Amino acid sequence: MISEWVRCPVCGNKTRLQIRKDTELKNFPLYCPKCRQESLIEAKDFQVTVIKRFETKKQS
């Protein structure tokens, strides 16, 4: 089965999540370790749709 990496909608880098063609996600909180942003996404048939982006607070 073929799978693809989910890319961050903010910076475009690969996240730690892979999806397959038959994967369906609804209201999934996707976190990007590179830019440290969190987005709420939906995915179906390798199409990822951003519902909402969250600003994550930087730790000092």
C-alpha positions as CSV (number, residue, x, y, z in Angstrom):
1,M,0.0,0.0,0.0
2,I,1.3,3.4,-0.9
3,S,1.6,6.1,1.8
4,E,2.6,9.7,1.8
5,W,4.0,12.1,4.4
6,V,1.6,14.8,5.6
7,R,3.3,18.2,5.0
8,C,2.9,21.1,7.4
9,P,0.5,23.7,5.9
10,V,2.6,26.5,7.5
11,C,6.2,25.7,6.4
12,G,5.7,22.9,4.0
13,N,8.1,20.4,5.7
14,K,7.3,16.8,6.4
15,T,5.6,16.0,9.7
16,R,5.9,12.8,11.6
17,L,2.6,11.5,10.1
18,Q,2.0,9.3,7.1
19,I,-1.4,8.6,5.5
20,R,-2.6,6.0,3.0
21,K,-5.1,6.5,0.3
22,D,-7.9,5.0,2.4
23,T,-7.0,7.2,5.5
24,E,-9.7,9.6,6.7
25,L,-9.0,12.2,9.3
26,K,-11.5,14.7,10.8
27,N,-10.6,17.4,13.2
28,F,-7.0,16.1,13.6
29,P,-4.5,18.2,15.5
30,L,-1.4,18.2,13.3
31,Y,1.8,19.4,15.0
32,C,4.9,20.4,13.0
33,P,8.2,19.8,15.0
34,K,10.1,22.1,12.6
35,C,8.1,25.3,12.9
36,R,6.3,24.3,16.1
37,Q,2.9,25.2,14.8
38,E,-0.3,23.2,15.3
39,S,-3.1,23.0,12.7
40,L,-6.5,21.4,12.7
41,I,-6.8,19.3,9.5
42,E,-9.0,16.9,7.6
43,A,-7.7,14.4,5.2
44,K,-9.3,12.1,2.6
45,D,-7.8,10.5,-0.6
46,F,-4.4,12.2,0.1
47,Q,-6.2,15.6,0.1
48,V,-5.4,17.6,3.3
49,T,-7.6,20.5,4.2
50,V,-6.7,23.0,6.9
51,I,-9.6,23.9,9.2
52,K,-7.8,26.1,11.7
53,R,-4.2,27.2,12.5
54,F,-3.1,27.7,16.1
55,E,-0.3,29.8,17.4
56,T,1.8,27.9,19.8
57,K,3.5,29.8,22.6
58,K,7.2,29.8,22.7
59,Q,8.8,28.6,25.9
60,S,11.4,30.9,27.5
